[in-house]
């Protein structure tokens, strides 16, 4: 579970996202960071039981700095207003598929897969889908994925209007080949954030992504 004080800190930071306020509330941030670290450890413990391939991970591999990279964005707000937790067999700064939890009042979610792969990795994934579409369909239509997530994420930003280069427009998996990233997402309601069952309930849903992450990693590493 997450301490209410941590959620209050995130709400207040969102309304006062500047260095002066942050430094004036340094003690609150220190308590928030301690709670954040404990939450990451709790998730790691629970997920490692479900997916032993994550057992090499440490807390520092899975959490993020609160400072935003503002070099290439118009939004110059210096701080992130959420807790992010990334767990992958390839660790945080690699391109392998994994599991992600974002805690932000009013906008919390869990997700997994590969988000915005570079051109070379995108082609690898598309080739895997083209040659092994039955494997992907078995994952997406099977349990527990179908019940927990329904399908891969789709939106106008994420999907080409036509077949990608070098792929047949009549391929039976064309709707998946058109995707630019390969994730599945489920919202986490605010009422769950301070529940004692938050970690276990979230991990029970996240583990439904394991066959998908293995399929994507097979593409990226073969």
C-alpha positions in Angstrom: 0.0 0.0 0.0 1.0 3.6 -0.4 0.9 6.1 2.4 -1.7 8.8 2.1 1.0 11.4 2.8 2.8 10.3 -0.4 -0.2 10.8 -2.5 -0.8 14.2 -0.9 2.8 15.1 -1.7 2.2 14.2 -5.4 -1.0 16.2 -5.6 0.7 19.2 -4.0 3.7 18.9 -6.2 1.5 18.9 -9.3 0.0 22.2 -8.2 3.4 23.7 -7.2 5.8 22.2 -9.6 8.7 24.6 -9.0 12.1 24.4 -7.3 11.2 26.9 -4.6 8.2 24.8 -3.4 10.2 21.6 -3.7 13.1 22.7 -1.6 10.7 24.2 1.0 9.1 20.7 1.3 12.3 18.7 1.2 11.3 16.7 4.4 8.1 15.7 2.7 10.0 14.5 -0.3 12.4 12.5 1.8 9.4 10.7 3.4 7.8 10.2 -0.1 11.1 8.7 -1.5 11.3 6.3 1.4 7.7 5.2 0.8 8.5 4.9 -2.9 11.5 2.7 -2.3 9.4 0.4 0.0 6.7 0.2 -2.6 9.2 -0.9 -5.3 10.6 -3.5 -3.0 7.2 -4.8 -2.3 6.4 -5.1 -6.0 9.7 -6.7 -6.7 9.2 -9.3 -4.0 5.7 -10.1 -5.3 6.6 -10.1 -9.0 9.7 -12.3 -8.5 7.5 -15.0 -7.0 5.4 -14.9 -10.2 8.2 -14.3 -12.7 11.6 -15.7 -11.4 13.3 -14.1 -14.4 13.1 -10.8 -12.5 15.1 -12.0 -9.5 18.3 -10.2 -10.5 16.6 -6.8 -10.2 17.2 -4.4 -7.3 15.2 -1.5 -6.2 17.5 1.0 -7.9 17.0 -0.8 -11.2 13.2 -0.2 -11.1 12.6 3.3 -9.8 13.1 6.7 -11.5 14.6 10.0 -10.5 12.0 12.7 -9.7 13.7 15.2 -11.9 12.3 15.5 -15.4 14.4 15.8 -18.5 13.3 19.1 -19.8 15.8 19.6 -22.6 13.6 18.7 -25.5 10.1 19.7 -24.3 8.1 22.8 -24.0 6.9 21.8 -20.6 9.7 23.0 -18.3 8.1 21.7 -15.0 11.2 20.4 -13.2 9.6 17.4 -11.4 7.6 14.2 -12.2 4.3 14.0 -10.4 4.1 10.2 -10.2 5.8 7.1 -9.0 7.0 4.9 -11.8 8.1 1.3 -11.4 9.7 -0.6 -14.3 10.5 -4.3 -14.1 12.2 -6.2 -17.0 14.6 -9.0 -17.5 16.6 -6.4 -19.4 16.5 -3.9 -16.6 15.5 -0.2 -16.9 17.7 1.2 -19.7 17.4 -1.7 -22.2 15.0 -2.2 -25.0 13.4 -5.5 -23.8 9.8 -5.9 -22.9 8.7 -5.6 -19.2 6.1 -4.5 -16.7 5.4 -1.0 -15.6 3.3 0.5 -12.8 2.5 4.2 -12.6 1.1 5.7 -9.4 -0.5 9.1 -9.9 -3.7 10.3 -8.2 -6.4 10.2 -10.8 -4.2 8.7 -13.4 -2.7 5.4 -12.1 -2.3 2.4 -14.4 -0.4 -0.8 -15.0 1.0 -1.8 -18.4 3.5 -4.0 -20.1 5.2 -4.8 -23.4 7.4 -2.6 -25.6 6.7 1.1 -25.8 7.9 3.1 -28.9 10.7 0.7 -30.0 13.3 2.1 -32.4 13.1 1.3 -36.1 15.3 -1.8 -35.9 13.5 -3.3 -33.0 10.1 -2.5 -34.5 11.0 -4.4 -37.6 12.1 -7.4 -35.5 8.8 -7.4 -33.7 6.8 -7.1 -36.9 8.7 -10.0 -38.4 8.0 -12.2 -35.4 4.3 -11.4 -35.7 4.3 -12.0 -39.4 5.9 -15.4 -39.0 4.3 -16.5 -35.8 0.9 -14.8 -35.8 -0.7 -17.9 -34.3 1.5 -17.6 -31.2 0.5 -14.0 -30.7 -3.2 -14.7 -31.2 -3.1 -17.6 -28.7 -1.6 -15.2 -26.1 -4.1 -12.4 -26.8 -7.2 -14.6 -27.0 -6.2 -16.9 -24.2 -6.5 -16.6 -20.4 -5.8 -14.6 -18.3 -4.7 -12.0 -20.9 -8.1 -11.7 -22.6 -10.0 -11.2 -19.3 -7.5 -8.8 -17.8 -6.5 -6.7 -20.8 -8.8 -7.6 -23.7 -6.3 -6.7 -26.4 -3.2 -4.6 -27.2 -3.4 -0.8 -26.9 -4.7 0.8 -30.0 -5.2 4.5 -30.9 -4.6 6.8 -33.9 -1.1 7.7 -32.6 -0.1 4.1 -32.3 -1.4 2.6 -35.6 -0.4 3.1 -39.2 -3.2 3.7 -41.7 -1.7 1.3 -44.3 0.5 -1.7 -44.2 4.1 -1.1 -43.1 6.9 -1.3 -45.7 7.8 -4.9 -46.7 4.6 -6.4 -45.2 1.6 -7.7 -47.2 -1.5 -5.5 -46.7 -3.6 -8.8 -46.8 -1.6 -10.5 -44.1 -4.0 -12.0 -41.5 -2.2 -10.2 -38.7 -2.1 -6.9 -40.5 -3.9 -5.0 -37.7 -1.1 -6.0 -35.3 1.6 -5.3 -37.9 0.3 -1.7 -38.2 1.1 -1.0 -34.6 4.0 1.2 -33.7 4.3 -0.1 -30.1 3.0 -3.2 -28.4 1.6 -2.7 -24.9 -1.6 -3.6 -23.0 -2.9 -1.3 -20.2 -5.3 -1.4 -17.3 -6.2 1.5 -15.0 -5.7 1.4 -11.3 -8.6 3.2 -9.4 -7.6 5.7 -6.7 -9.4 3.7 -4.0 -6.9 0.8 -4.6 -3.8 3.0 -3.9 -4.0 2.9 -0.1 -5.4 -0.7 0.0 -3.3 -3.4 1.6 -4.1 -5.6 -1.4 -2.6 -3.1 -3.9 0.6 -5.0 -4.6 -0.8 -8.5 -4.8 -3.9 -7.5 -6.8 -1.8 -5.4 -9.2 0.8 -8.2 -9.6 -2.0 -10.8 -10.3 -3.0 -8.6 -13.2 0.5 -7.8 -14.4 1.5 -11.5 -14.6 -1.1 -11.9 -17.3 1.4 -10.0 -19.5 4.1 -12.5 -19.1 3.4 -14.5 -22.3 3.3 -11.3 -24.2 6.6 -10.0 -22.8 8.2 -13.4 -23.6 6.9 -13.3 -27.2 8.3 -9.7 -27.7 11.6 -10.5 -26.1 11.9 -13.6 -28.3 11.6 -11.2 -31.2 14.1 -8.7 -29.9 16.8 -11.3 -28.9 16.6 -13.9 -31.6 
